[in-house]
Amino acid sequence: MTSPLSIFWFRRDLRFEDNAGLAHALAAGYPVLPIFIFDPDILVGLPKDDARVTFIYDTLQNLRSYLSEHHDSTVALYYGKPQEVFEQLLQQYTVTAIYTNHDYEPGALVRDEAIRQWLQTRAVPLHTYKDHVIFEKNDIVKEDGTPYVVYTPYMRRWRSAQQQSTIHAYSSEKKLDRIIKHMPLPNLSIEEIGFVRSTITVPTFQITSPILKDYAQTRDFPALPGTTGLSPHLRFGTVSIRKIFQQAQIDSEVFGNELIWREFFSQILWHFPHTPKHSFKARYDQIQWRNDTTEFKHWCEGSTGYPLVDAGMRQLNATGLMHNRVRMITASFLCKHLLIDWRWGEAYFAEKLLDYDMASNVGNWQWVAGCGVDAAPYFRIFNPTAQLEKFDRHFEYIHTWVDEFNSLEYPPPIVDHGFARARCLKTYQQAIEQ
């Protein structure tokens, strides 16, 4: 029988610094075995060169190297369904408890509850903690206990609650000597989990004071280096949201509000787990989408004849990223100009985005489509030509991504804006009047 130990399960929190679940595991009094599980149920269907898998894999190797160099320890990597991996670990070690951080997606909630109940039959508790957000679940609700479904009052209550409490950082990085030592732990090659290295890389983020202080003025212009590149790192937890928000408090209220949007959509997904598949406003599920597969292909490829839409889609396909202003324009074009179901676009973004987060992606797609919480009214239809004039009038962003712009090779618009707008209004009106 081995000496008792605790397990910390890394998931979307790939860092040692200010990690809530890791800090609790390290404080529990037993040596800690840190693990990561490549779950085939999550990986299935992803492109074999998925850049996010490469990023996760490389981040884990960096964590392993740091522990090996500084603490004579490492992170154990497994491939398999979590319950099967834990069954193996419980046979191999005397496990006192398993620690991890909350996940709020519907599938993850079902998985975690099943694992919790299974572990209870073996007298091993599963402890989970808030780490991915500052406020979660029912932390920010109305006076009557119901969830906010409009952003601005949620944001005001969020800021009021934040001012009345201290953002608590965890000193987990200072206690890594409590991780088990001198033990050979399993590693995996990227090929052993069924993938190959991607040529797309996740950029480092720029969370500097100059960027944040200019953020309100520069964030809407896709040709400017006015965004932080932070979103993939928040998605996979390579940086602490607590640390980032503390800097936002100093340098940029507008950027802080963007972080609150992220938490708003997270609690919406938790309160309304049907929203990834169904409109928040049920009557909008009656929309008669055209769902033209040829037009969808043009949108995916960036060959719609609307240069700002095409530049955004080509940036997405080439880099896994797209400027947030352009995300709104491309999404609106798909739903309202082409009358293609927002779920088609959400699924395409889910496949391509380095920073894909179900809560934010679903929330933003429903916002654009007019069928979600706090949605733009259905009759608000972005004019991509007017948006180009406003946010890229010198075509710097366009020229970066659309080589054939202003040449005979560039296609004509796939649909006339005025015609598409009128068609969209009629279709939406018919749906909501039923």
N, C-alpha and C positions, 0 to 999 in steps of 0.2 A: 504494500500500500504506500503510495506516494504521500509526501507532506501536503497538507491542505493548501489550496491556492484559489484565487479569484480569477475570473476571465473578464477581460474587457473586449467588447465586440465593436470594432470600428465599422462605420457605415458611411454616412454622409458628413463625417467629422474628421477628415484626414489630417490631423495635426496633434501635436503634443501640447501646444500652448493654449491656456484658457479653455480646456475641454472639460465640460461639466461631468459627464459620465466617467471619464478617465480619472478625474480628480476624486470622485467618490470611491472608485475602485481602489485607488492608491491609498486612500485614507482608511480602508476597511480593516487593515491589520494583517492581511495575508499577502504573500507574493502575488504579483499580477501577471497573468499570461495574456498578452494582447494578440488578437486575431483579426483577420479579415476573411470573409467568405465570398468567393465569386459564385454567385447563385445562378445556375443554369436557367431557372425560371425567369430571371431578369435579363439574362444575356441573350436568350433565344430570340431570333428574328433581327438582331442588330447586324449591321454590316460587319464583315469580318475584319475590316480595317477601321472600325469605329474609333474616332479620335478620343472620345470620352473614356473608353476602356484603356487606351494607351496612357492617357493622363492619370487615371486611377492607378494603373500598374506602376508607372514611373514614380508617382508620389509615394506609394507603398515601399518601393525599393529605396527611395530616399529616407523614409522613416526607418527602415531596417538598417541602412548604413549608418545613420546617426546613432541608433542604439548600440550597434555593434562597436562603433568607434569609441563611444563615450561611456557606455555602461555594460559592456560585455553581455549584451542581450539583443533581442530582435523581435520582430513581429511574425507570427505564424500565418502563412497563407494557405487557404483551403479552397478546393473547388467541389461544390456539391450543394444539395439542399440543406439549409441551416439545421433542421432537426436531425438530419442524418449525421452532420458534422458534430453536433453537440452530443449525440449518442456515442460517437467514437471518442470524444473528449472525456465524457463521463466514465467511460470504461478505462481510459488511460490515466486519468488523474482523479484525485480527491477534490472535487470542485465545491467550494462553499457557496458561491453565488456567481451570477453572470450580470455584468453591468453593460449598459449601452445608453444611447440617447434616443429621444422620441423621434419617430417618423410619423407624418400626418396624412400620408396618402392612403386611400381606402384599402388597396391591396396590402400595404405594409401593416396597417392596423389589424387586418385579419390574420396575417402571418404572425405578428408579434403575440397576439392573444392566443393563437394555437400553440405557439412555443411556450408561452407562459404556463398554460394549463398542462402541457406535456411535462414541463420541468417540475411542476408542483407534485406530480405523481412520483417524482424521484427526489422530492424534498430539497430541491435546489431553487431558490428564488431568482426571478428575473427583475432587476432594478433598472428603471429607465428614467431619464432626466431631460429637462428642457435645455437645449443647447443651440438649436438651429435658428431660434428667434428669441427676441427679448420678452415678448408677450405672446401667449398661445391660448388656444382653446377658449375657455371662458374667462381669461384674464381681463379682457376688455369687452364688456357687454353693456347694454342699456340698463337703466334703473330697474326695469322689470325683469332683467335676466335674459332677455332675448338678444340674439346677435345683431350687430350693426350690419346693414346691407348697403349703406352709402358711405363712401370713403371719408368725406370731410368731417362729419361728426365723430366717426371712428378715430380719425387722426387727432382731433382735438382731445378726445378722452384718453387716447394713447399718450399724448404729450403731457397731459395733466397727471396721469398715473406715473409716468416716467419721472416727472419733476418731484413727485412725492416719495420716490423710492431711489435707492442707490443701485446702479448697475453693478452687479457683483461679478468680478472677474475671478477665475479660479487659477491657482498657482500650480497647476498640474505639471508644467514643464520643470518645476523645481524638485519634483519628487520621483523622478524616473528611476532612481536607484532602487525603488521598490519593485521594479519589474524583474521577473525571474532571470537568473544569470546562469551562464555556463551550461546552457541546454541547447542541443541542436534542434531547431524547429523547422518545420517544412516550408520550403519556398516553391515557387512555380515559375516556369517560363511563360511568356505570353502565349506561346503556341500550345502549351498544355491546357489552357482554358479555351482554346479554339479560335484564337485571334492572331492577326499579324499586326505589326506596327503601322500606325497611321502616318501619313506624310503631313497631316494637319496637326499643328501644335497649339496648345492653350497658351496665349500670351501672358506675361506677367502683368500684374495690375499696377496702375499709377495712382496711388491714393495720397498725392502730395497736396500741400496747402494751396499752391497756385492753381491747380486743376479744380479743387473744390471751391475756391473763392470765385473762380470764373465760371463755375458750372452752370449757374442760372442763365448766363449770357451765351454760352457756347454749346450747350447740350443738344440743341435742336438742329445743328448744322452738321450734316454727316461728313463733310470734307474736312472739318476741323478736328484736331486731337483733343476734344473737349469732354470725353467720357473716360471713366476710370479703368475699364476692362476688368472690373471686379466680379461681375456676375458669375462666371464659371467657378471662381474660387469660393464665393458664398454658397453656390450650389453644392459643391463637394466638401465644403467645410475646411479648406486649407487655410482659412483665415477666420478669426472669431468675429461674429456679428457685434459682440459687445465692444470689442476694440475699435471696429470700424465706426460704430455709432458715436462713440466718445469723440472721435476725430471730427465726425460730421457736426457734432454740437458746437465745436470750436469754429469750423470753417464754412459751413454751408447748410442753412436751414432747408434749402430746396433739395439738396442731396439727401438730407435726413428724411424729408418727406417721401422720397423715392424708396428709401429703406422701409418706411412705414407702409407703403403700398404693398411691398412684399409680404409683410406680416398680415395686412388686411386680407389679401388673397389666401394666405395660409389658413387663417381662421375660417374663411368662407368655405374652403374645401373640407375642413374638419366638420363644420356644422352642416354642410350640404354635400355629402359625398356622392350624390347623383350627378353633380354638375359636369364631370368629365364626359358623360354620355348624353346628357339631356340639358336643355336650356333651363336656366334658373327660372325664367318667366315661361311657364309651361305653354302658354298660347303660341309662343314662337316656334315650338316644335311642329306647328302646322304649316310653316313656310314651305311652299312648293319650290324647292331648289331645282335648278336646271341640271346641275351636275354633268356638264358636258366634258367628257374625258379628254377630248382634243384641246379644249381651252384650258383645262387644268394642267395639261402637259406643257402648254405654252407658258403658263404662269410659273410652273416649277422650274422651267429652263431659263426664264427671263427673256422671253421673246414675245411680249405682249404689244410692243410698239409704244408703250409708255415708258420713257427712259428711267424715271425714278423707281418705278416698280421693277423694271428689268435689272437695274443696277443693284437693287437690294437683294433680289433673288440670286443673282450671280455672286454677290459677296457671300451670301449664306452658303451656296453650294461649294465655293472655293475655300472658305475659311471656317465655316461653322458659326459665324457671328453675323449680326446685322445691327446697324444703328437703330436705336429704339424708335425714333421718329419714323424711319423708313419701315420698321415692322408694322406700325399702325397703318401706313399707307398701303403696303402690300396686302395686308390682311383685309382692309376695307375693300380694296379692289377685287379681291377674290369673292368676298361675300356679296358685295353690293353691285359691282359692275358686271361680274360674271354669274352672280346668283349660284355660287357653288357653296355647299354646306360648310360651315365654319369648322366642323369636325375633320373634314378632309385637310384643311390647312393646318389645323392643330396637330394632326398626325404627321404631316410633312415636317413641320417645325420640330416635333418631338424626335424625328429621325435625324435631323441635321444640326440642331442647335447644340453648341458646346455647353451652354448654360441652361439646358432644358430643365425646367422645374414644373411639375404638373400644375401646382396651384397657380403660379404666375401665368403660365402659358394658357391654361384653360380660362382663367379669369380675364386675361387681356383679349383673347379671341372672342369671348362672349361680350366683352365690353364693346369691341369694334362692331360685332354683328348686331348689337343692340338688344340681345336676349338675356344678358346677365345682370348681376347686381350692379348698381351705380352705373348703368350702361349709358353710353352716348345714345341720344334718341335715334330711333330707327331712320328718321329722315335726315340725320347728319351723314352726309356722304362726301368723303374726301375727294376733291378734284385733284388728281395727280399732277395735272399741268400747272395749276395754281400753286400747289405745294412745291413743285420744282422751282417756280419763279421766286417763291418766298425763301426757300431754304438751300437752294443750290443754283442761284441765278447765273453763276459763271461756269456752270457745268463741270466743276472740279471733281465732284464725286462721280458724276456720269462718265467722264472721260477715264476715270480710274477703272471702271468695270465694264463699260460698253464701248469696245474698240471701234465698232462700225457705226457709232452714232454720227448723224449728219452725212451718211454715205448712202448710196443706192442699196447697199446690202441690209440696211436697217429696215425691219418690217413696218408696215403701216399699223396704226392702232387696231387692235383686235375687235374693238367695239367703240362706238361713238359715246362720249361722256354724257351728252344730253339725253340720248336715247336710253343709255344704261340707267341713268338716274331715274327717269320716268318709269321705266320697267320695274326697277327695284321698289319704288314707292308704291306702285300698284300692287305688286306681289306681297309686300309686307302688310299693306292695308287689308288685303283680302284675308291674310292669315289671322291677324289680330281681331278682325271683326266677326270671325266665325263664332 
